[in-house]
Amino acid sequence: MATEHSFDISAEIDKQKFKDAFEQAKKVITNRWDFKGVTCEFDYNEKAKTITLLTTSDSKAEAMYDALVGEAIKRGISSKAFKKAKTEVAGGNKTRLLVSIIDAISSDDAKTIVKEIKDLKLKVQASIRGDIVRVVGKSIDDLQTAIKAIRERDLEIPINFTNMK
């Protein structure tokens, strides 16, 4: 039996579930009666981790965004994984909405998580390892208390707890 237990805190999203949600949102929008004959384009840039939504008005862009987030939630992806970056006017009376995908913990958020765990005064050690936070302790109860405290804290990023050992 292991004398030390650990878990990782990450913000990674399941890529396949995300792609399924993205494709389903496109189908949902193209089949809606209020989008018939209207320009509505979804563009996913995997390297930049952005989605560009192009349509004729702000309200239609919001509907496209809501469909995307709704389909992601159905597949277990947190709505916090999507952040509206900016809305801008495109040529030809069109609106472009840029959506950022958050799938990594920033260094500031990691420091906040580590500080939150240390403030609990538990017998656990939290360390930052790239874009994950590893929490190690001898007592599984202390680790579960740390998980509960982080879940209760309202962070602006999707939080996943993995590799519980």
GUPA-839363 format. One record per residue (C-alpha): residue number from 1; chain; x, y, z. Coordinates in pm, 1 decimal. Example, Ala and Ser with C-alpha at 12.3 -4.5 7.8 and 13.67 -1.06 7.14 Angstrom:
+-----+--------+----------+----------+----------+
| num | cadena |       c1 |       c2 |       c3 |
+-----+--------+----------+----------+----------+
|   1 |      A |   1230.0 |   -450.0 |    780.0 |
|   2 |      A |   1367.0 |   -106.0 |    714.0 |
+-----+--------+----------+----------+----------+
***
This chain:
+-----+--------+----------+----------+----------+
| num | cadena |       c1 |       c2 |       c3 |
+-----+--------+----------+----------+----------+
|   1 |      A |      0.0 |      0.0 |      0.0 |
|   2 |      A |    131.2 |    343.1 |    -92.0 |
|   3 |      A |    240.2 |    564.3 |    193.2 |
|   4 |      A |    177.8 |    881.6 |     -6.3 |
|   5 |      A |   -124.9 |    961.9 |   -216.6 |
|   6 |      A |   -160.9 |   1231.7 |   -480.0 |
|   7 |      A |   -386.2 |   1386.8 |   -740.8 |
|   8 |      A |   -346.3 |   1640.5 |  -1020.2 |
|   9 |      A |   -552.5 |   1952.0 |  -1081.3 |
|  10 |      A |   -574.9 |   2048.7 |  -1448.0 |
|  11 |      A |   -797.1 |   2245.3 |  -1684.8 |
|  12 |      A |   -764.9 |   2007.9 |  -1979.0 |
|  13 |      A |  -1077.4 |   1930.4 |  -2179.8 |
|  14 |      A |  -1148.9 |   1611.3 |  -2370.8 |
|  15 |      A |  -1059.4 |   1696.9 |  -2733.2 |
|  16 |      A |  -1290.2 |   1438.6 |  -2889.1 |
|  17 |      A |  -1589.1 |   1546.6 |  -2682.3 |
|  18 |      A |  -1512.9 |   1907.9 |  -2776.1 |
|  19 |      A |  -1497.6 |   1825.8 |  -3148.2 |
|  20 |      A |  -1826.2 |   1634.8 |  -3121.0 |
|  21 |      A |  -1988.8 |   1933.5 |  -2946.8 |
|  22 |      A |  -1849.7 |   2171.9 |  -3210.7 |
|  23 |      A |  -1986.7 |   1963.6 |  -3500.9 |
|  24 |      A |  -2323.7 |   1915.7 |  -3331.0 |
|  25 |      A |  -2355.4 |   2291.0 |  -3263.3 |
|  26 |      A |  -2298.8 |   2354.8 |  -3635.6 |
|  27 |      A |  -2578.2 |   2109.8 |  -3721.0 |
|  28 |      A |  -2814.5 |   2259.7 |  -3464.6 |
|  29 |      A |  -2763.9 |   2613.0 |  -3595.8 |
|  30 |      A |  -2796.4 |   2523.1 |  -3964.9 |
|  31 |      A |  -3125.8 |   2342.1 |  -3891.0 |
|  32 |      A |  -3283.9 |   2629.7 |  -3696.8 |
|  33 |      A |  -3556.3 |   2815.9 |  -3884.4 |
|  34 |      A |  -3424.1 |   3161.5 |  -3787.0 |
|  35 |      A |  -3086.7 |   3079.7 |  -3950.5 |
|  36 |      A |  -3232.5 |   2968.1 |  -4287.1 |
|  37 |      A |  -3073.0 |   3172.6 |  -4565.5 |
|  38 |      A |  -2846.8 |   3354.4 |  -4319.5 |
|  39 |      A |  -2469.0 |   3343.9 |  -4313.3 |
|  40 |      A |  -2351.8 |   3143.8 |  -4014.8 |
|  41 |      A |  -1997.5 |   3012.8 |  -4012.2 |
|  42 |      A |  -1807.0 |   2826.2 |  -3741.5 |
|  43 |      A |  -1427.7 |   2822.2 |  -3771.7 |
|  44 |      A |  -1209.6 |   2628.6 |  -3525.4 |
|  45 |      A |   -837.7 |   2708.2 |  -3507.6 |
|  46 |      A |   -681.5 |   2423.0 |  -3311.5 |
|  47 |      A |   -335.0 |   2579.2 |  -3280.3 |
|  48 |      A |   -460.5 |   2916.5 |  -3157.0 |
|  49 |      A |   -731.7 |   2748.3 |  -2945.7 |
|  50 |      A |   -999.0 |   2981.9 |  -3078.9 |
|  51 |      A |  -1337.6 |   2956.0 |  -3244.4 |
|  52 |      A |  -1460.5 |   3228.0 |  -3478.6 |
|  53 |      A |  -1835.0 |   3266.6 |  -3521.7 |
|  54 |      A |  -1945.2 |   3475.5 |  -3823.1 |
|  55 |      A |  -2306.5 |   3578.7 |  -3880.4 |
|  56 |      A |  -2531.6 |   3874.4 |  -3960.3 |
|  57 |      A |  -2604.6 |   4018.0 |  -3614.2 |
|  58 |      A |  -2497.0 |   4020.7 |  -3250.3 |
|  59 |      A |  -2805.2 |   3826.7 |  -3142.4 |
|  60 |      A |  -2736.8 |   3550.6 |  -3394.8 |
|  61 |      A |  -2372.6 |   3535.0 |  -3282.0 |
|  62 |      A |  -2494.5 |   3495.5 |  -2923.4 |
|  63 |      A |  -2730.1 |   3216.5 |  -3034.1 |
|  64 |      A |  -2439.5 |   3038.6 |  -3205.0 |
|  65 |      A |  -2228.0 |   3077.2 |  -2890.4 |
|  66 |      A |  -2511.6 |   2946.4 |  -2671.8 |
|  67 |      A |  -2554.4 |   2643.1 |  -2900.0 |
|  68 |      A |  -2181.9 |   2568.7 |  -2880.4 |
|  69 |      A |  -2170.3 |   2597.6 |  -2500.3 |
|  70 |      A |  -2493.7 |   2400.3 |  -2463.2 |
|  71 |      A |  -2361.5 |   2110.7 |  -2669.8 |
|  72 |      A |  -2034.6 |   2116.1 |  -2474.5 |
|  73 |      A |  -2219.2 |   2102.2 |  -2142.0 |
|  74 |      A |  -2420.9 |   1801.6 |  -2265.8 |
|  75 |      A |  -2088.2 |   1622.4 |  -2315.5 |
|  76 |      A |  -1948.8 |   1707.5 |  -1972.8 |
|  77 |      A |  -1730.6 |   2003.8 |  -2074.3 |
|  78 |      A |  -1752.5 |   2300.9 |  -1838.3 |
|  79 |      A |  -1889.7 |   2628.7 |  -1972.1 |
|  80 |      A |  -1582.1 |   2790.4 |  -1815.7 |
|  81 |      A |  -1375.6 |   2634.5 |  -2096.4 |
|  82 |      A |  -1512.5 |   2902.5 |  -2332.2 |
|  83 |      A |  -1441.9 |   3273.8 |  -2301.5 |
|  84 |      A |  -1574.0 |   3539.8 |  -2533.5 |
|  85 |      A |  -1264.4 |   3727.5 |  -2645.6 |
|  86 |      A |  -1415.0 |   4001.1 |  -2862.6 |
|  87 |      A |  -1702.6 |   4090.3 |  -3090.4 |
|  88 |      A |  -1622.5 |   4292.8 |  -3397.7 |
|  89 |      A |  -1792.4 |   4414.5 |  -3712.7 |
|  90 |      A |  -1684.0 |   4225.5 |  -4022.6 |
|  91 |      A |  -1735.1 |   4343.4 |  -4379.1 |
|  92 |      A |  -2076.3 |   4322.8 |  -4543.4 |
|  93 |      A |  -2294.5 |   4387.0 |  -4235.7 |
|  94 |      A |  -2160.7 |   4081.9 |  -4055.4 |
|  95 |      A |  -2056.9 |   4026.5 |  -3694.2 |
|  96 |      A |  -1759.6 |   3818.5 |  -3587.8 |
|  97 |      A |  -1740.6 |   3671.3 |  -3237.3 |
|  98 |      A |  -1404.8 |   3533.7 |  -3126.7 |
|  99 |      A |  -1420.9 |   3266.1 |  -2855.6 |
| 100 |      A |  -1108.6 |   3148.3 |  -2670.0 |
| 101 |      A |  -1081.8 |   2790.6 |  -2545.5 |
| 102 |      A |   -927.8 |   2756.4 |  -2199.8 |
| 103 |      A |   -763.0 |   2418.0 |  -2150.5 |
| 104 |      A |   -463.6 |   2499.9 |  -1932.6 |
| 105 |      A |   -411.7 |   2652.2 |  -1590.5 |
| 106 |      A |   -226.7 |   2983.6 |  -1609.1 |
| 107 |      A |     57.9 |   3045.4 |  -1367.3 |
| 108 |      A |   -150.0 |   3301.7 |  -1175.2 |
| 109 |      A |   -438.3 |   3056.0 |  -1134.7 |
| 110 |      A |   -195.1 |   2780.5 |  -1031.0 |
| 111 |      A |    -47.5 |   3009.2 |   -765.5 |
| 112 |      A |   -399.4 |   3088.5 |   -642.0 |
| 113 |      A |   -481.7 |   2717.8 |   -616.5 |
| 114 |      A |   -157.3 |   2642.0 |   -429.2 |
| 115 |      A |   -219.9 |   2933.4 |   -189.9 |
| 116 |      A |   -577.3 |   2816.3 |   -130.5 |
| 117 |      A |   -454.6 |   2464.9 |    -44.6 |
| 118 |      A |   -183.1 |   2597.5 |    188.1 |
| 119 |      A |   -438.4 |   2819.2 |    366.3 |
| 120 |      A |   -637.2 |   2506.8 |    455.9 |
| 121 |      A |   -353.3 |   2405.4 |    694.0 |
| 122 |      A |   -375.5 |   2040.5 |    587.6 |
| 123 |      A |    -86.9 |   1797.6 |    582.0 |
| 124 |      A |    -53.6 |   1811.3 |    203.3 |
| 125 |      A |    198.4 |   1962.3 |    -34.6 |
| 126 |      A |     87.3 |   2141.5 |   -352.4 |
| 127 |      A |    334.2 |   2205.2 |   -632.3 |
| 128 |      A |    306.8 |   2359.1 |   -976.6 |
| 129 |      A |    420.4 |   2134.3 |  -1262.9 |
| 130 |      A |    375.0 |   2319.0 |  -1589.4 |
| 131 |      A |      2.9 |   2361.4 |  -1645.8 |
| 132 |      A |   -103.9 |   2122.2 |  -1369.2 |
| 133 |      A |    -94.6 |   2139.2 |   -989.5 |
| 134 |      A |      9.5 |   1819.9 |   -807.9 |
| 135 |      A |   -114.4 |   1771.5 |   -452.9 |
| 136 |      A |     58.7 |   1505.7 |   -238.8 |
| 137 |      A |    -32.0 |   1388.4 |    111.0 |
| 138 |      A |    -30.9 |   1085.8 |    338.3 |
| 139 |      A |   -400.5 |   1102.7 |    425.0 |
| 140 |      A |   -666.6 |   1046.4 |    160.9 |
| 141 |      A |   -908.2 |   1240.9 |    382.6 |
| 142 |      A |   -684.0 |   1549.6 |    362.3 |
| 143 |      A |   -669.4 |   1515.8 |    -15.7 |
| 144 |      A |  -1047.7 |   1489.4 |    -36.9 |
| 145 |      A |  -1081.2 |   1798.3 |    182.5 |
| 146 |      A |   -848.9 |   1985.6 |    -55.7 |
| 147 |      A |  -1056.3 |   1872.8 |   -356.9 |
| 148 |      A |  -1375.7 |   1991.1 |   -189.0 |
| 149 |      A |  -1224.0 |   2331.3 |   -105.4 |
| 150 |      A |  -1102.5 |   2385.5 |   -462.4 |
| 151 |      A |  -1441.2 |   2282.7 |   -607.1 |
| 152 |      A |  -1617.1 |   2531.6 |   -379.6 |
| 153 |      A |  -1386.8 |   2811.9 |   -486.8 |
| 154 |      A |  -1528.9 |   2983.8 |   -794.8 |
| 155 |      A |  -1236.4 |   2990.6 |  -1036.1 |
| 156 |      A |  -1276.3 |   3121.6 |  -1390.5 |
| 157 |      A |  -1128.4 |   2805.7 |  -1541.4 |
| 158 |      A |  -1257.9 |   2450.7 |  -1579.9 |
| 159 |      A |  -1109.0 |   2232.1 |  -1307.4 |
| 160 |      A |  -1046.0 |   1857.0 |  -1338.6 |
| 161 |      A |   -907.5 |   1627.3 |  -1072.5 |
| 162 |      A |   -711.4 |   1337.5 |  -1220.7 |
| 163 |      A |   -454.8 |   1070.4 |  -1134.9 |
| 164 |      A |   -580.8 |   1004.4 |   -783.8 |
| 165 |      A |   -326.2 |    756.2 |   -648.3 |
+-----+--------+----------+----------+----------+
***
